[in-house]
Amino acid sequence: MIVAAWNVAIAVGGYVLDTRGAGVLPWSLCILLVACLVVVSMARLHGFLSRRALSILQGIAKAISV
């Protein structure tokens, strides 16, 4: 999966360089950075359970295993 993502990044970078020139590369990097920050913040909010939710799930699992 990481190799495919790397190949896509190289292809997109080559396309940007070919069509827009090197002057656009820093701006496209800023756009990519903002997109990555959005993904990371969403993963932080929705990807990990809170301690309360984790304790509830552990209680349910304990009740089922008895």
mmCIF file as Biopython writes it, N, C-alpha, C and O atoms, coordinates in Angstrom:
data_model
#
loop_
_atom_site.group_PDB
_atom_site.id
_atom_site.type_symbol
_atom_site.label_atom_id
_atom_site.label_alt_id
_atom_site.label_comp_id
_atom_site.label_asym_id
_atom_site.label_entity_id
_atom_site.label_seq_id
_atom_site.pdbx_PDB_ins_code
_atom_site.Cartn_x
_atom_site.Cartn_y
_atom_site.Cartn_z
_atom_site.occupancy
_atom_site.B_iso_or_equiv
_atom_site.auth_seq_id
_atom_site.auth_asym_id
_atom_site.pdbx_PDB_model_num
ATOM 1   N N  . MET A ? 1  ? 0.823   -1.190  0.000   1.0 0.0 1  A 1 
ATOM 2   C CA . MET A ? 1  ? 0.000   0.000   0.000   1.0 0.0 1  A 1 
ATOM 3   C C  . MET A ? 1  ? 0.871   1.259   0.000   1.0 0.0 1  A 1 
ATOM 4   O O  . MET A ? 1  ? 0.571   2.232   -0.692  1.0 0.0 1  A 1 
ATOM 5   N N  . ILE A ? 2  ? 1.943   1.226   0.778   1.0 0.0 2  A 1 
ATOM 6   C CA . ILE A ? 2  ? 2.803   2.405   0.843   1.0 0.0 2  A 1 
ATOM 7   C C  . ILE A ? 2  ? 3.525   2.632   -0.487  1.0 0.0 2  A 1 
ATOM 8   O O  . ILE A ? 2  ? 3.786   3.773   -0.868  1.0 0.0 2  A 1 
ATOM 9   N N  . VAL A ? 3  ? 3.846   1.545   -1.189  1.0 0.0 3  A 1 
ATOM 10  C CA . VAL A ? 3  ? 4.498   1.683   -2.494  1.0 0.0 3  A 1 
ATOM 11  C C  . VAL A ? 3  ? 3.534   2.316   -3.493  1.0 0.0 3  A 1 
ATOM 12  O O  . VAL A ? 3  ? 3.937   3.157   -4.297  1.0 0.0 3  A 1 
ATOM 13  N N  . ALA A ? 4  ? 2.271   1.919   -3.448  1.0 0.0 4  A 1 
ATOM 14  C CA . ALA A ? 4  ? 1.279   2.511   -4.341  1.0 0.0 4  A 1 
ATOM 15  C C  . ALA A ? 4  ? 1.094   3.999   -4.034  1.0 0.0 4  A 1 
ATOM 16  O O  . ALA A ? 4  ? 0.987   4.813   -4.951  1.0 0.0 4  A 1 
ATOM 17  N N  . ALA A ? 5  ? 1.056   4.354   -2.753  1.0 0.0 5  A 1 
ATOM 18  C CA . ALA A ? 5  ? 0.920   5.768   -2.381  1.0 0.0 5  A 1 
ATOM 19  C C  . ALA A ? 5  ? 2.141   6.570   -2.841  1.0 0.0 5  A 1 
ATOM 20  O O  . ALA A ? 5  ? 2.012   7.707   -3.296  1.0 0.0 5  A 1 
ATOM 21  N N  . TRP A ? 6  ? 3.316   5.970   -2.719  1.0 0.0 6  A 1 
ATOM 22  C CA . TRP A ? 6  ? 4.542   6.637   -3.168  1.0 0.0 6  A 1 
ATOM 23  C C  . TRP A ? 6  ? 4.493   6.850   -4.687  1.0 0.0 6  A 1 
ATOM 24  O O  . TRP A ? 6  ? 4.835   7.928   -5.172  1.0 0.0 6  A 1 
ATOM 25  N N  . ASN A ? 7  ? 4.074   5.835   -5.429  1.0 0.0 7  A 1 
ATOM 26  C CA . ASN A ? 7  ? 3.990   5.955   -6.884  1.0 0.0 7  A 1 
ATOM 27  C C  . ASN A ? 7  ? 2.988   7.021   -7.302  1.0 0.0 7  A 1 
ATOM 28  O O  . ASN A ? 7  ? 3.240   7.767   -8.248  1.0 0.0 7  A 1 
ATOM 29  N N  . VAL A ? 8  ? 1.860   7.105   -6.613  1.0 0.0 8  A 1 
ATOM 30  C CA . VAL A ? 8  ? 0.867   8.139   -6.913  1.0 0.0 8  A 1 
ATOM 31  C C  . VAL A ? 8  ? 1.444   9.519   -6.610  1.0 0.0 8  A 1 
ATOM 32  O O  . VAL A ? 8  ? 1.241   10.457  -7.381  1.0 0.0 8  A 1 
ATOM 33  N N  . ALA A ? 9  ? 2.157   9.649   -5.504  1.0 0.0 9  A 1 
ATOM 34  C CA . ALA A ? 9  ? 2.753   10.939  -5.146  1.0 0.0 9  A 1 
ATOM 35  C C  . ALA A ? 9  ? 3.781   11.380  -6.186  1.0 0.0 9  A 1 
ATOM 36  O O  . ALA A ? 9  ? 3.828   12.553  -6.558  1.0 0.0 9  A 1 
ATOM 37  N N  . ILE A ? 10 ? 4.595   10.449  -6.649  1.0 0.0 10 A 1 
ATOM 38  C CA . ILE A ? 10 ? 5.579   10.784  -7.679  1.0 0.0 10 A 1 
ATOM 39  C C  . ILE A ? 10 ? 4.879   11.197  -8.976  1.0 0.0 10 A 1 
ATOM 40  O O  . ILE A ? 10 ? 5.292   12.153  -9.632  1.0 0.0 10 A 1 
ATOM 41  N N  . ALA A ? 11 ? 3.829   10.479  -9.336  1.0 0.0 11 A 1 
ATOM 42  C CA . ALA A ? 11 ? 3.091   10.800  -10.566 1.0 0.0 11 A 1 
ATOM 43  C C  . ALA A ? 11 ? 2.443   12.180  -10.474 1.0 0.0 11 A 1 
ATOM 44  O O  . ALA A ? 11 ? 2.517   12.968  -11.417 1.0 0.0 11 A 1 
ATOM 45  N N  . VAL A ? 12 ? 1.808   12.472  -9.336  1.0 0.0 12 A 1 
ATOM 46  C CA . VAL A ? 12 ? 1.158   13.776  -9.168  1.0 0.0 12 A 1 
ATOM 47  C C  . VAL A ? 12 ? 2.200   14.885  -9.153  1.0 0.0 12 A 1 
ATOM 48  O O  . VAL A ? 12 ? 1.999   15.934  -9.764  1.0 0.0 12 A 1 
ATOM 49  N N  . GLY A ? 13 ? 3.300   14.662  -8.467  1.0 0.0 13 A 1 
ATOM 50  C CA . GLY A ? 13 ? 4.371   15.660  -8.453  1.0 0.0 13 A 1 
ATOM 51  C C  . GLY A ? 13 ? 4.934   15.914  -9.842  1.0 0.0 13 A 1 
ATOM 52  O O  . GLY A ? 13 ? 5.205   17.059  -10.204 1.0 0.0 13 A 1 
ATOM 53  N N  . GLY A ? 14 ? 5.110   14.854  -10.622 1.0 0.0 14 A 1 
ATOM 54  C CA . GLY A ? 14 ? 5.590   15.012  -11.995 1.0 0.0 14 A 1 
ATOM 55  C C  . GLY A ? 14 ? 4.594   15.764  -12.859 1.0 0.0 14 A 1 
ATOM 56  O O  . GLY A ? 14 ? 4.973   16.587  -13.693 1.0 0.0 14 A 1 
ATOM 57  N N  . TYR A ? 15 ? 3.315   15.473  -12.651 1.0 0.0 15 A 1 
ATOM 58  C CA . TYR A ? 15 ? 2.274   16.177  -13.414 1.0 0.0 15 A 1 
ATOM 59  C C  . TYR A ? 15 ? 2.267   17.667  -13.069 1.0 0.0 15 A 1 
ATOM 60  O O  . TYR A ? 15 ? 2.168   18.514  -13.957 1.0 0.0 15 A 1 
ATOM 61  N N  . VAL A ? 16 ? 2.374   17.982  -11.776 1.0 0.0 16 A 1 
ATOM 62  C CA . VAL A ? 16 ? 2.386   19.390  -11.350 1.0 0.0 16 A 1 
ATOM 63  C C  . VAL A ? 16 ? 3.607   20.101  -11.922 1.0 0.0 16 A 1 
ATOM 64  O O  . VAL A ? 16 ? 3.497   21.222  -12.419 1.0 0.0 16 A 1 
ATOM 65  N N  . LEU A ? 17 ? 4.763   19.458  -11.853 1.0 0.0 17 A 1 
ATOM 66  C CA . LEU A ? 17 ? 5.960   20.074  -12.415 1.0 0.0 17 A 1 
ATOM 67  C C  . LEU A ? 17 ? 5.843   20.276  -13.930 1.0 0.0 17 A 1 
ATOM 68  O O  . LEU A ? 17 ? 6.278   21.296  -14.465 1.0 0.0 17 A 1 
ATOM 69  N N  . ASP A ? 18 ? 5.265   19.314  -14.592 1.0 0.0 18 A 1 
ATOM 70  C CA . ASP A ? 18 ? 5.153   19.384  -16.053 1.0 0.0 18 A 1 
ATOM 71  C C  . ASP A ? 18 ? 4.163   20.453  -16.503 1.0 0.0 18 A 1 
ATOM 72  O O  . ASP A ? 18 ? 4.417   21.168  -17.472 1.0 0.0 18 A 1 
ATOM 73  N N  . THR A ? 19 ? 3.037   20.564  -15.803 1.0 0.0 19 A 1 
ATOM 74  C CA . THR A ? 19 ? 1.997   21.487  -16.261 1.0 0.0 19 A 1 
ATOM 75  C C  . THR A ? 19 ? 2.115   22.888  -15.669 1.0 0.0 19 A 1 
ATOM 76  O O  . THR A ? 19 ? 1.822   23.870  -16.350 1.0 0.0 19 A 1 
ATOM 77  N N  . ARG A ? 20 ? 2.538   22.992  -14.417 1.0 0.0 20 A 1 
ATOM 78  C CA . ARG A ? 20 ? 2.533   24.302  -13.741 1.0 0.0 20 A 1 
ATOM 79  C C  . ARG A ? 20 ? 3.920   24.874  -13.490 1.0 0.0 20 A 1 
ATOM 80  O O  . ARG A ? 20 ? 4.068   26.090  -13.366 1.0 0.0 20 A 1 
ATOM 81  N N  . GLY A ? 21 ? 4.924   24.035  -13.413 1.0 0.0 21 A 1 
ATOM 82  C CA . GLY A ? 21 ? 6.282   24.513  -13.152 1.0 0.0 21 A 1 
ATOM 83  C C  . GLY A ? 21 ? 6.647   24.375  -11.680 1.0 0.0 21 A 1 
ATOM 84  O O  . GLY A ? 21 ? 5.815   24.020  -10.844 1.0 0.0 21 A 1 
ATOM 85  N N  . ALA A ? 22 ? 7.903   24.662  -11.388 1.0 0.0 22 A 1 
ATOM 86  C CA . ALA A ? 22 ? 8.425   24.455  -10.037 1.0 0.0 22 A 1 
ATOM 87  C C  . ALA A ? 22 ? 7.895   25.476  -9.030  1.0 0.0 22 A 1 
ATOM 88  O O  . ALA A ? 22 ? 7.930   25.223  -7.826  1.0 0.0 22 A 1 
ATOM 89  N N  . GLY A ? 23 ? 7.412   26.606  -9.494  1.0 0.0 23 A 1 
ATOM 90  C CA . GLY A ? 23 ? 6.928   27.643  -8.589  1.0 0.0 23 A 1 
ATOM 91  C C  . GLY A ? 23 ? 5.664   27.257  -7.832  1.0 0.0 23 A 1 
ATOM 92  O O  . GLY A ? 23 ? 5.367   27.836  -6.787  1.0 0.0 23 A 1 
ATOM 93  N N  . VAL A ? 24 ? 4.921   26.289  -8.347  1.0 0.0 24 A 1 
ATOM 94  C CA . VAL A ? 24 ? 3.660   25.872  -7.738  1.0 0.0 24 A 1 
ATOM 95  C C  . VAL A ? 24 ? 3.887   24.782  -6.677  1.0 0.0 24 A 1 
ATOM 96  O O  . VAL A ? 24 ? 3.017   24.529  -5.844  1.0 0.0 24 A 1 
ATOM 97  N N  . LEU A ? 25 ? 5.044   24.152  -6.717  1.0 0.0 25 A 1 
ATOM 98  C CA . LEU A ? 25 ? 5.306   23.022  -5.820  1.0 0.0 25 A 1 
ATOM 99  C C  . LEU A ? 25 ? 5.171   23.378  -4.334  1.0 0.0 25 A 1 
ATOM 100 O O  . LEU A ? 25 ? 4.545   22.612  -3.602  1.0 0.0 25 A 1 
ATOM 101 N N  . PRO A ? 26 ? 5.725   24.498  -3.851  1.0 0.0 26 A 1 
ATOM 102 C CA . PRO A ? 26 ? 5.528   24.820  -2.420  1.0 0.0 26 A 1 
ATOM 103 C C  . PRO A ? 26 ? 4.057   25.040  -2.047  1.0 0.0 26 A 1 
ATOM 104 O O  . PRO A ? 26 ? 3.630   24.665  -0.955  1.0 0.0 26 A 1 
ATOM 105 N N  . TRP A ? 27 ? 3.284   25.649  -2.956  1.0 0.0 27 A 1 
ATOM 106 C CA . TRP A ? 27 ? 1.864   25.879  -2.661  1.0 0.0 27 A 1 
ATOM 107 C C  . TRP A ? 27 ? 1.083   24.574  -2.643  1.0 0.0 27 A 1 
ATOM 108 O O  . TRP A ? 27 ? 0.189   24.392  -1.817  1.0 0.0 27 A 1 
ATOM 109 N N  . SER A ? 28 ? 1.416   23.674  -3.544  1.0 0.0 28 A 1 
ATOM 110 C CA . SER A ? 28 ? 0.736   22.372  -3.527  1.0 0.0 28 A 1 
ATOM 111 C C  . SER A ? 28 ? 1.115   21.586  -2.280  1.0 0.0 28 A 1 
ATOM 112 O O  . SER A ? 28 ? 0.305   20.817  -1.762  1.0 0.0 28 A 1 
ATOM 113 N N  . LEU A ? 29 ? 2.335   21.773  -1.795  1.0 0.0 29 A 1 
ATOM 114 C CA . LEU A ? 29 ? 2.752   21.127  -0.549  1.0 0.0 29 A 1 
ATOM 115 C C  . LEU A ? 29 ? 1.953   21.674  0.632   1.0 0.0 29 A 1 
ATOM 116 O O  . LEU A ? 29 ? 1.576   20.918  1.526   1.0 0.0 29 A 1 
ATOM 117 N N  . CYS A ? 30 ? 1.694   22.973  0.641   1.0 0.0 30 A 1 
ATOM 118 C CA . CYS A ? 30 ? 0.877   23.560  1.717   1.0 0.0 30 A 1 
ATOM 119 C C  . CYS A ? 30 ? -0.548  23.006  1.691   1.0 0.0 30 A 1 
ATOM 120 O O  . CYS A ? 30 ? -1.121  22.723  2.743   1.0 0.0 30 A 1 
ATOM 121 N N  . ILE A ? 31 ? -1.114  22.851  0.510   1.0 0.0 31 A 1 
ATOM 122 C CA . ILE A ? 31 ? -2.462  22.275  0.396   1.0 0.0 31 A 1 
ATOM 123 C C  . ILE A ? 31 ? -2.464  20.841  0.906   1.0 0.0 31 A 1 
ATOM 124 O O  . ILE A ? 31 ? -3.381  20.434  1.619   1.0 0.0 31 A 1 
ATOM 125 N N  . LEU A ? 32 ? -1.437  20.074  0.541   1.0 0.0 32 A 1 
ATOM 126 C CA . LEU A ? 32 ? -1.322  18.694  1.006   1.0 0.0 32 A 1 
ATOM 127 C C  . LEU A ? 32 ? -1.150  18.634  2.519   1.0 0.0 32 A 1 
ATOM 128 O O  . LEU A ? 32 ? -1.704  17.747  3.168   1.0 0.0 32 A 1 
ATOM 129 N N  . LEU A ? 33 ? -0.394  19.561  3.085   1.0 0.0 33 A 1 
ATOM 130 C CA . LEU A ? 33 ? -0.197  19.609  4.532   1.0 0.0 33 A 1 
ATOM 131 C C  . LEU A ? 33 ? -1.508  19.883  5.262   1.0 0.0 33 A 1 
ATOM 132 O O  . LEU A ? 33 ? -1.781  19.258  6.287   1.0 0.0 33 A 1 
ATOM 133 N N  . VAL A ? 34 ? -2.312  20.795  4.758   1.0 0.0 34 A 1 
ATOM 134 C CA . VAL A ? 34 ? -3.608  21.087  5.375   1.0 0.0 34 A 1 
ATOM 135 C C  . VAL A ? 34 ? -4.520  19.859  5.299   1.0 0.0 34 A 1 
ATOM 136 O O  . VAL A ? 34 ? -5.213  19.541  6.266   1.0 0.0 34 A 1 
ATOM 137 N N  . ALA A ? 35 ? -4.522  19.176  4.165   1.0 0.0 35 A 1 
ATOM 138 C CA . ALA A ? 35 ? -5.332  17.965  4.025   1.0 0.0 35 A 1 
ATOM 139 C C  . ALA A ? 35 ? -4.882  16.892  5.016   1.0 0.0 35 A 1 
ATOM 140 O O  . ALA A ? 35 ? -5.719  16.217  5.614   1.0 0.0 35 A 1 
ATOM 141 N N  . CYS A ? 36 ? -3.586  16.730  5.194   1.0 0.0 36 A 1 
ATOM 142 C CA . CYS A ? 36 ? -3.066  15.747  6.161   1.0 0.0 36 A 1 
ATOM 143 C C  . CYS A ? 36 ? -3.440  16.114  7.589   1.0 0.0 36 A 1 
ATOM 144 O O  . CYS A ? 36 ? -3.777  15.236  8.384   1.0 0.0 36 A 1 
ATOM 145 N N  . LEU A ? 37 ? -3.387  17.389  7.925   1.0 0.0 37 A 1 
ATOM 146 C CA . LEU A ? 37 ? -3.765  17.814  9.273   1.0 0.0 37 A 1 
ATOM 147 C C  . LEU A ? 37 ? -5.241  17.547  9.545   1.0 0.0 37 A 1 
ATOM 148 O O  . LEU A ? 37 ? -5.606  17.190  10.665  1.0 0.0 37 A 1 
ATOM 149 N N  . VAL A ? 38 ? -6.085  17.714  8.546   1.0 0.0 38 A 1 
ATOM 150 C CA . VAL A ? 38 ? -7.508  17.408  8.703   1.0 0.0 38 A 1 
ATOM 151 C C  . VAL A ? 38 ? -7.704  15.915  8.951   1.0 0.0 38 A 1 
ATOM 152 O O  . VAL A ? 38 ? -8.473  15.528  9.831   1.0 0.0 38 A 1 
ATOM 153 N N  . VAL A ? 39 ? -7.021  15.089  8.191   1.0 0.0 39 A 1 
ATOM 154 C CA . VAL A ? 39 ? -7.144  13.642  8.363   1.0 0.0 39 A 1 
ATOM 155 C C  . VAL A ? 39 ? -6.655  13.217  9.742   1.0 0.0 39 A 1 
ATOM 156 O O  . VAL A ? 39 ? -7.297  12.396  10.397  1.0 0.0 39 A 1 
ATOM 157 N N  . VAL A ? 40 ? -5.540  13.757  10.189  1.0 0.0 40 A 1 
ATOM 158 C CA . VAL A ? 40 ? -4.999  13.404  11.502  1.0 0.0 40 A 1 
ATOM 159 C C  . VAL A ? 40 ? -5.930  13.856  12.618  1.0 0.0 40 A 1 
ATOM 160 O O  . VAL A ? 40 ? -6.136  13.122  13.584  1.0 0.0 40 A 1 
ATOM 161 N N  . SER A ? 41 ? -6.492  15.049  12.499  1.0 0.0 41 A 1 
ATOM 162 C CA . SER A ? 41 ? -7.390  15.516  13.552  1.0 0.0 41 A 1 
ATOM 163 C C  . SER A ? 41 ? -8.662  14.689  13.605  1.0 0.0 41 A 1 
ATOM 164 O O  . SER A ? 41 ? -9.173  14.417  14.692  1.0 0.0 41 A 1 
ATOM 165 N N  . MET A ? 42 ? -9.184  14.283  12.454  1.0 0.0 42 A 1 
ATOM 166 C CA . MET A ? 42 ? -10.371 13.421  12.436  1.0 0.0 42 A 1 
ATOM 167 C C  . MET A ? 42 ? -10.061 12.043  13.012  1.0 0.0 42 A 1 
ATOM 168 O O  . MET A ? 42 ? -10.882 11.466  13.726  1.0 0.0 42 A 1 
ATOM 169 N N  . ALA A ? 43 ? -8.893  11.522  12.707  1.0 0.0 43 A 1 
ATOM 170 C CA . ALA A ? 43 ? -8.511  10.215  13.242  1.0 0.0 43 A 1 
ATOM 171 C C  . ALA A ? 43 ? -8.355  10.287  14.756  1.0 0.0 43 A 1 
ATOM 172 O O  . ALA A ? 43 ? -8.679  9.339   15.472  1.0 0.0 43 A 1 
ATOM 173 N N  . ARG A ? 44 ? -7.862  11.408  15.227  1.0 0.0 44 A 1 
ATOM 174 C CA . ARG A ? 44 ? -7.702  11.566  16.676  1.0 0.0 44 A 1 
ATOM 175 C C  . ARG A ? 44 ? -9.057  11.626  17.374  1.0 0.0 44 A 1 
ATOM 176 O O  . ARG A ? 44 ? -9.220  11.096  18.473  1.0 0.0 44 A 1 
ATOM 177 N N  . LEU A ? 45 ? -10.020 12.266  16.737  1.0 0.0 45 A 1 
ATOM 178 C CA . LEU A ? 45 ? -11.349 12.381  17.335  1.0 0.0 45 A 1 
ATOM 179 C C  . LEU A ? 45 ? -12.142 11.082  17.252  1.0 0.0 45 A 1 
ATOM 180 O O  . LEU A ? 45 ? -12.848 10.725  18.195  1.0 0.0 45 A 1 
ATOM 181 N N  . HIS A ? 46 ? -12.031 10.377  16.135  1.0 0.0 46 A 1 
ATOM 182 C CA . HIS A ? 46 ? -12.891 9.225   15.896  1.0 0.0 46 A 1 
ATOM 183 C C  . HIS A ? 46 ? -12.168 7.885   15.944  1.0 0.0 46 A 1 
ATOM 184 O O  . HIS A ? 46 ? -12.817 6.839   15.942  1.0 0.0 46 A 1 
ATOM 185 N N  . GLY A ? 47 ? -10.848 7.896   15.986  1.0 0.0 47 A 1 
ATOM 186 C CA . GLY A ? 47 ? -10.103 6.654   15.893  1.0 0.0 47 A 1 
ATOM 187 C C  . GLY A ? 47 ? -9.816  5.989   17.216  1.0 0.0 47 A 1 
ATOM 188 O O  . GLY A ? 47 ? -9.548  4.788   17.251  1.0 0.0 47 A 1 
ATOM 189 N N  . PHE A ? 48 ? -9.862  6.724   18.295  1.0 0.0 48 A 1 
ATOM 190 C CA . PHE A ? 48 ? -9.497  6.179   19.594  1.0 0.0 48 A 1 
ATOM 191 C C  . PHE A ? 48 ? -10.667 6.342   20.564  1.0 0.0 48 A 1 
ATOM 192 O O  . PHE A ? 48 ? -11.325 7.382   20.590  1.0 0.0 48 A 1 
ATOM 193 N N  . LEU A ? 49 ? -10.910 5.323   21.342  1.0 0.0 49 A 1 
ATOM 194 C CA . LEU A ? 49 ? -11.998 5.375   22.320  1.0 0.0 49 A 1 
ATOM 195 C C  . LEU A ? 49 ? -11.577 6.161   23.554  1.0 0.0 49 A 1 
ATOM 196 O O  . LEU A ? 49 ? -10.409 6.156   23.944  1.0 0.0 49 A 1 
ATOM 197 N N  . SER A ? 50 ? -12.538 6.829   24.155  1.0 0.0 50 A 1 
ATOM 198 C CA . SER A ? 50 ? -12.281 7.501   25.418  1.0 0.0 50 A 1 
ATOM 199 C C  . SER A ? 50 ? -12.165 6.460   26.523  1.0 0.0 50 A 1 
ATOM 200 O O  . SER A ? 50 ? -12.561 5.310   26.334  1.0 0.0 50 A 1 
ATOM 201 N N  . ARG A ? 51 ? -11.635 6.846   27.655  1.0 0.0 51 A 1 
ATOM 202 C CA . ARG A ? 51 ? -11.491 5.900   28.773  1.0 0.0 51 A 1 
ATOM 203 C C  . ARG A ? 51 ? -12.845 5.373   29.228  1.0 0.0 51 A 1 
ATOM 204 O O  . ARG A ? 51 ? -12.975 4.202   29.584  1.0 0.0 51 A 1 
ATOM 205 N N  . ARG A ? 52 ? -13.844 6.236   29.215  1.0 0.0 52 A 1 
ATOM 206 C CA . ARG A ? 52 ? -15.185 5.818   29.641  1.0 0.0 52 A 1 
ATOM 207 C C  . ARG A ? 52 ? -15.750 4.761   28.695  1.0 0.0 52 A 1 
ATOM 208 O O  . ARG A ? 52 ? -16.269 3.737   29.139  1.0 0.0 52 A 1 
ATOM 209 N N  . ALA A ? 53 ? -15.649 5.012   27.396  1.0 0.0 53 A 1 
ATOM 210 C CA . ALA A ? 53 ? -16.150 4.050   26.420  1.0 0.0 53 A 1 
ATOM 211 C C  . ALA A ? 53 ? -15.375 2.746   26.489  1.0 0.0 53 A 1 
ATOM 212 O O  . ALA A ? 53 ? -15.949 1.669   26.329  1.0 0.0 53 A 1 
ATOM 213 N N  . LEU A ? 54 ? -14.083 2.839   26.723  1.0 0.0 54 A 1 
ATOM 214 C CA . LEU A ? 54 ? -13.263 1.637   26.827  1.0 0.0 54 A 1 
ATOM 215 C C  . LEU A ? 54 ? -13.648 0.814   28.046  1.0 0.0 54 A 1 
ATOM 216 O O  . LEU A ? 54 ? -13.700 -0.413  27.971  1.0 0.0 54 A 1 
ATOM 217 N N  . SER A ? 55 ? -13.919 1.474   29.171  1.0 0.0 55 A 1 
ATOM 218 C CA . SER A ? 55 ? -14.315 0.736   30.369  1.0 0.0 55 A 1 
ATOM 219 C C  . SER A ? 55 ? -15.699 0.091   30.194  1.0 0.0 55 A 1 
ATOM 220 O O  . SER A ? 55 ? -15.939 -1.004  30.704  1.0 0.0 55 A 1 
ATOM 221 N N  . ILE A ? 56 ? -16.591 0.753   29.488  1.0 0.0 56 A 1 
ATOM 222 C CA . ILE A ? 56 ? -17.916 0.169   29.213  1.0 0.0 56 A 1 
ATOM 223 C C  . ILE A ? 56 ? -17.769 -1.088  28.358  1.0 0.0 56 A 1 
ATOM 224 O O  . ILE A ? 56 ? -18.393 -2.111  28.640  1.0 0.0 56 A 1 
ATOM 225 N N  . LEU A ? 57 ? -16.944 -1.011  27.317  1.0 0.0 57 A 1 
ATOM 226 C CA . LEU A ? 57 ? -16.731 -2.171  26.452  1.0 0.0 57 A 1 
ATOM 227 C C  . LEU A ? 57 ? -16.050 -3.312  27.197  1.0 0.0 57 A 1 
ATOM 228 O O  . LEU A ? 57 ? -16.362 -4.479  26.958  1.0 0.0 57 A 1 
ATOM 229 N N  . GLN A ? 58 ? -15.124 -2.989  28.093  1.0 0.0 58 A 1 
ATOM 230 C CA . GLN A ? 58 ? -14.477 -4.028  28.882  1.0 0.0 58 A 1 
ATOM 231 C C  . GLN A ? 58 ? -15.478 -4.690  29.822  1.0 0.0 58 A 1 
ATOM 232 O O  . GLN A ? 58 ? -15.418 -5.901  30.036  1.0 0.0 58 A 1 
ATOM 233 N N  . GLY A ? 59 ? -16.390 -3.914  30.381  1.0 0.0 59 A 1 
ATOM 234 C CA . GLY A ? 59 ? -17.431 -4.469  31.247  1.0 0.0 59 A 1 
ATOM 235 C C  . GLY A ? 59 ? -18.357 -5.395  30.481  1.0 0.0 59 A 1 
ATOM 236 O O  . GLY A ? 59 ? -18.742 -6.448  30.989  1.0 0.0 59 A 1 
ATOM 237 N N  . ILE A ? 60 ? -18.711 -5.021  29.284  1.0 0.0 60 A 1 
ATOM 238 C CA . ILE A ? 60 ? -19.569 -5.866  28.443  1.0 0.0 60 A 1 
ATOM 239 C C  . ILE A ? 60 ? -18.839 -7.156  28.086  1.0 0.0 60 A 1 
ATOM 240 O O  . ILE A ? 60 ? -19.429 -8.236  28.138  1.0 0.0 60 A 1 
ATOM 241 N N  . ALA A ? 61 ? -17.585 -7.056  27.730  1.0 0.0 61 A 1 
ATOM 242 C CA . ALA A ? 61 ? -16.814 -8.250  27.385  1.0 0.0 61 A 1 
ATOM 243 C C  . ALA A ? 61 ? -16.671 -9.179  28.576  1.0 0.0 61 A 1 
ATOM 244 O O  . ALA A ? 61 ? -16.717 -10.400 28.430  1.0 0.0 61 A 1 
ATOM 245 N N  . LYS A ? 62 ? -16.499 -8.600  29.753  1.0 0.0 62 A 1 
ATOM 246 C CA . LYS A ? 62 ? -16.376 -9.400  30.960  1.0 0.0 62 A 1 
ATOM 247 C C  . LYS A ? 62 ? -17.704 -10.112 31.267  1.0 0.0 62 A 1 
ATOM 248 O O  . LYS A ? 62 ? -17.707 -11.271 31.683  1.0 0.0 62 A 1 
ATOM 249 N N  . ALA A ? 63 ? -18.816 -9.423  31.061  1.0 0.0 63 A 1 
ATOM 250 C CA . ALA A ? 63 ? -20.131 -10.029 31.316  1.0 0.0 63 A 1 
ATOM 251 C C  . ALA A ? 63 ? -20.428 -11.154 30.324  1.0 0.0 63 A 1 
ATOM 252 O O  . ALA A ? 63 ? -21.052 -12.151 30.687  1.0 0.0 63 A 1 
ATOM 253 N N  . ILE A ? 64 ? -19.999 -11.003 29.117  1.0 0.0 64 A 1 
ATOM 254 C CA . ILE A ? 64 ? -20.234 -12.025 28.105  1.0 0.0 64 A 1 
ATOM 255 C C  . ILE A ? 64 ? -19.388 -13.271 28.380  1.0 0.0 64 A 1 
ATOM 256 O O  . ILE A ? 64 ? -19.851 -14.392 28.174  1.0 0.0 64 A 1 
ATOM 257 N N  . SER A ? 65 ? -18.164 -13.079 28.839  1.0 0.0 65 A 1 
ATOM 258 C CA . SER A ? 65 ? -17.262 -14.219 29.033  1.0 0.0 65 A 1 
ATOM 259 C C  . SER A ? 65 ? -17.590 -15.040 30.282  1.0 0.0 65 A 1 
ATOM 260 O O  . SER A ? 65 ? -17.081 -16.151 30.429  1.0 0.0 65 A 1 
ATOM 261 N N  . VAL A ? 66 ? -18.418 -14.527 31.172  1.0 0.0 66 A 1 
ATOM 262 C CA . VAL A ? 66 ? -18.749 -15.267 32.409  1.0 0.0 66 A 1 
ATOM 263 C C  . VAL A ? 66 ? -19.725 -16.349 32.166  1.0 0.0 66 A 1 
ATOM 264 O O  . VAL A ? 66 ? -20.104 -17.059 33.097  1.0 0.0 66 A 1 
#
